[in-house]
Amino acid sequence: MSINPDLFRQVMSQFATGVTIVTTSAGEERHGLTANSFCSVSLAPPLVLVCVDKKAQSHALIKKGRNFAVNILAAGQETLSRRFATNNLSAAERFAGLKFHREVTGAPILQASLAWLDCQLFAAYPGGDHTIFVGKVVALGRHKANAPLLYFHSRYQKLNPR
């Protein structure tokens, strides 16, 4: 049985996810992309995974630099998410005007993020048109206590507090 790609996308849009910006660097070169394919893998050692399209500019840089940072976005950061999701923007345009710092690996940590994880590349696995990058968390932190930015039914969403 062949799976219709449009139907697959529609079905997957029913799963609510958080929104992240995955950043990476190799020397002075840096890049980043919006991703919602992110999850925790293990507590000991602390591992997370991100799935990155093989055609994404960040893909080769993650392999080259052997690092990535996951910046978890807060409600109200839809514009930032859209900026890093735009395929035709250079790294300079993506990071323009943003404050960031670097921790252990050198991957940019966005000051505006809700929380972050700095990761050394632990493993990479084929995943169709994506690569599943597993990272060992070497530093992490929270910037502020806000609600997360969510993505559901192909739209940005916010939590509805009780």
C-alpha positions as a printed Julia matrix, in Angstrom:
162×3 Matrix{Float64}:
  0.0    0.0    0.0
  1.35   3.41  -0.97
  0.92   6.28   1.49
 -0.29   9.55   0.02
  2.2   12.28   1.1
 -0.53  14.95   1.44
 -2.66  12.7    3.63
  0.41  11.77   5.69
  1.11  15.48   6.28
 -2.55  16.09   7.25
 -2.57  13.19   9.69
  0.72  14.28  11.28
 -0.65  17.83  11.7
 -3.01  16.39  14.32
 -0.09  15.85  16.68
  0.7   18.97  18.73
  4.41  19.75  19.07
  6.61  22.36  20.59
  8.64  24.6   18.29
 12.42  24.86  18.39
 15.22  26.56  16.54
 18.16  24.22  16.08
 21.45  26.1   15.71
 24.92  24.85  14.88
 28.4   26.13  14.17
 31.75  25.08  12.79
 34.43  27.66  13.51
 32.99  31.07  12.58
 30.32  29.53  10.34
 26.87  29.26  11.91
 23.35  28.41  10.82
 19.97  27.49  12.22
 16.54  26.18  11.29
 13.1   25.83  12.77
 12.27  22.27  13.81
  9.48  20.51  15.64
 10.96  17.01  15.23
 12.7   17.05  18.61
 12.47  14.83  21.67
 14.26  13.53  24.72
 15.91  10.12  24.26
 17.75   9.24  27.49
 18.47  10.57  30.98
 21.73   8.65  31.46
 23.52   9.83  29.46
 21.36  12.87  28.69
 20.46  12.5   24.99
 18.03  14.31  22.69
 17.3   13.95  19.01
 16.42  16.28  16.16
 15.43  15.31  12.63
 16.91  17.53   9.91
 16.11  17.52   6.19
 19.17  16.45   4.22
 18.69  19.46   1.91
 18.75  21.99   4.78
 21.82  24.23   4.98
 22.22  23.33   8.64
 22.45  19.59   7.87
 26.02  19.66   6.53
 27.11  22.11   9.22
 25.85  19.84  12.03
 27.96  17.04  10.57
 30.97  19.32  10.09
 30.84  21.0   13.51
 29.56  17.88  15.32
 27.27  20.02  17.47
 23.82  21.56  17.71
 21.81  23.56  20.2
 18.07  23.23  20.63
 16.41  26.54  21.47
 12.85  25.97  22.72
 10.59  28.85  21.69
  8.1   30.68  23.89
  4.6   31.79  22.98
  4.9   35.02  21.05
  7.98  33.93  19.09
  6.15  32.91  15.92
  7.98  35.6   13.91
 11.35  34.2   15.0
 10.23  30.69  14.11
  9.11  31.83  10.65
 12.44  33.62  10.08
 14.45  30.44  10.71
 11.96  28.38   8.65
 12.47  30.53   5.54
 14.68  28.59   3.12
 16.04  31.54   1.17
 17.57  33.45   4.1
 21.31  33.41   4.7
 22.74  32.68   8.12
 23.5   36.4    8.55
 19.84  37.27   7.84
 18.57  34.6   10.21
 20.72  35.86  13.11
 20.41  39.6   12.31
 19.64  41.6   15.45
 19.46  38.53  17.69
 21.4   38.26  20.91
 23.01  34.9   21.51
 25.84  33.37  23.46
 27.84  30.18  23.19
 28.31  27.51  25.81
 30.41  24.33  25.49
 30.05  23.38  21.8
 30.0   26.83  20.2
 26.48  26.44  18.79
 24.51  29.7   19.2
 22.17  29.84  22.2
 19.39  32.35  21.51
 18.89  34.73  24.41
 15.2   35.07  23.56
 14.47  31.33  23.86
 12.36  29.79  26.61
 14.99  27.11  27.31
 18.0   25.58  25.56
 20.19  22.47  25.3
 23.76  22.54  23.97
 24.67  19.19  22.4
 27.69  17.35  21.07
 26.82  15.07  18.17
 26.52  11.55  19.62
 25.14   9.63  16.61
 23.47  10.13  13.24
 20.99   7.74  11.63
 19.34   7.72   8.21
 15.67   8.66   8.29
 14.42   8.82   4.7
 14.84  12.38   3.44
 16.01  13.44   6.92
 18.88  12.52   9.22
 18.15  11.72  12.86
 20.84  13.52  14.84
 21.26  12.36  18.44
 23.06  14.8   20.69
 24.63  14.4   24.12
 23.54  17.35  26.24
 26.62  19.08  27.65
 24.95  22.27  28.91
 21.37  23.47  29.34
 19.33  26.21  30.87
 16.14  28.23  31.04
 15.82  31.91  30.24
 12.34  32.76  31.4
  9.18  31.11  32.67
  6.65  31.6   29.85
  4.29  29.34  27.96
  5.74  27.49  24.96
  5.02  28.13  21.31
  3.08  25.17  19.9
  2.32  23.89  16.42
 -0.94  22.04  15.78
 -3.13  21.52  12.72
 -0.53  23.29  10.54
 -0.78  26.48  12.59
  1.05  28.11  15.47
 -0.87  27.78  18.73
 -0.61  28.8   22.37
 -1.56  26.98  25.53
 -4.9   28.0   26.93
 -4.22  28.4   30.67
 -7.03  27.3   32.95
